[in-house]
Amino acid sequence: MLWSKCCFEIALYDSRNSLGGLRMMDRWVRRWEKLLFVAGLWVAWTTVGWSQATAPSFEVASVRMRTEGNGGFSVSPSGAARFTATNVSINFLIAVAYNVDVNQLIGAPKRGDEQLYSVDAKPEGDVGLTYEQLEPLLQNLLAQRFALSVHHEKKDVKGYAMVVAKGGAKLEASKAPSSSMGYIFANGLRVPSTSIHDFTAMLAHPVGRPVVDKTGITGSYSINLKFAPEGAADSELPSIFTALEEQLGLKLQPASVPRDFLVIDHVEKVPTEN
C-alpha cells in the first residue's frame, strides 16, 4: 500500500511539469486499475474457495445408488454417532438437509420417477449429532456429491390460523422436559411438552395444510389429542377440527399463510464417486 502511494505521488509530481508527466500518470492509473481488477477477482475466487473449504462436512461419507425393492426404508435416529439412510429418495435427503417437508420442494423429481440411494456418513469425533446439527453437513454433502443448488422463495398458500375457541382454551400445563418428543398417529397426536407455536407446526401433517399460531398463548403444555383417522367415516372419534375445539378449546380458521419453499435449481441423478 505504501509503495502504491509513492507511485501515485511520483506520477502526480511529473504531471505538474510536463505532458509526459500526464501520460505517465495515465499509464500508472491504467496499470493500477488492472491490478485492482485482478486483485478483486483473486479475492472473490479465494473467498469462494475458502467458504467451500471451511463448510462443515462429514469425516467420511458413502453415497450409493440402490435399486427399488432392495431392502426396506430406514433412517438413523437423531443423536446417532453415524447418519445412515437406506433406500431414500433425493427429495427425502434434501428435505432432511434443509428442514422442510417434501411438499415444500419446487422442481424436485416427480414421485415414482425417483432414484433411491443409501447414505452412510460419519461426523468428526464420536459425539452423536441431532438432525438440526446434521443439516449443514448434509447440505454440503449434497452439494458435493449431487451438485445440488437451491434457493428459497416465500409464497402465500391456503392454510389455517389457530385461534382460541369460544369458551377459552382447555390446556394442561406440562411437567415434562421441554425437549420431549411428539408423536403423530393416524387417530391422534401426543406430545408431553410443547409450545402452542410448535404444536401448530405438528398439526400441518394431519390437516394437510400449514397452520399458524394466532392464539397468543405462551408456555409449555401437554397435548393428547384424539381424532378420527382421515377418511374413516365410521369412526367414533370426532374430526380433528371438532377434536381441537372440544378437547383443547382451540379452533382452526381458513387463512392465507406465508410459507417458505425450497426451489431446486440443479441436482444430478448420479452422485460422484465416494
ABEGO torsion letter per residue (X at the ends): XAAAAAAAAAAAAAAAABAAAAAAAAAAAAAAAAAAAAAAAAAAAAAAAAAAAABBBBABBBBBBBBBGBEBBBBBBBGBABBBBBGBBAAAAAAAAAGBBAAABBGBBBBGABBBBBBBBBBBEABBBBAAAAAAAAAAAAAAAAGBBBBBBBBBBBBBBBBBBBGEBBBBBBABBAABBBBBBAAEBBBABBBAAAAAAAAAAAAGBBBBBAAGBBEBBBBBBBBBBBGBAABABBBAAAAAAAAAGBBBBBBBBBBBBBBBABBBABBBBX
